[in-house]
Amino acid sequence: MPRKTIVMVGIASAVVVLLGVAAAIVLLSSRDNARRAAEPSSLVTPGASGSPYDFTESPDSVDLKVIAESSFVSLLMVDDQGKVTSYGVSAQTPAVKELISAVLASESVDPGAAGASIATGDWVGPTLTFVLPGRQTLTFALDLDTGTLARGERTWRPRGDLRALVEAAVTKP
């Protein structure tokens, strides 16, 4: 067989193998995506839905007790110069456990107890987001000056000093 024919057969074989591998990847990927989309969330929160890859904000009516199951918290902080810093902290750290306990023990207060911008829904400031195992989230606006947190039309005052709890959560151990 001439050398040119051997090279052509080799190239053709390589192309066929590559096409086969590409087809297998596409087929397996589609099947995996369909399987993941069919899986239910591990935490059922009424009214929350989304793709298995998206975080979904839970409705305002959700029971706050679900934050005890948080995987981690996300804190968005704004300093005096307007610089925004985001922290993702494991819910297993002692400081975050204290923060979760304080929120769970919080008392409901008049929405006017928080800053005016929280009460009107125009909040641009620190937020605290609890991320649950089923990729569901509960986000609160934090008013560290008044020691309150708000969600929807409700406001709470956590047990203890909210500012100190938040600062402890974002400080490296």
ABEGO torsion letter per residue (X at the ends): XBAAAAAAAAAAAAAAAAAAAAAAAAAAAAAAAAAAAABBBABBBBGBBEBAABBBBBBAABBAAAAAABABBBBBBBBAAGBBBBBBBBAABAAAAAAAAAAAABBBBBAAABBAAAAAGABBBBBBBBBBAAGBBBBBBBBAAAGBBBBEABBBBBBEBAAAAAAAAABBX
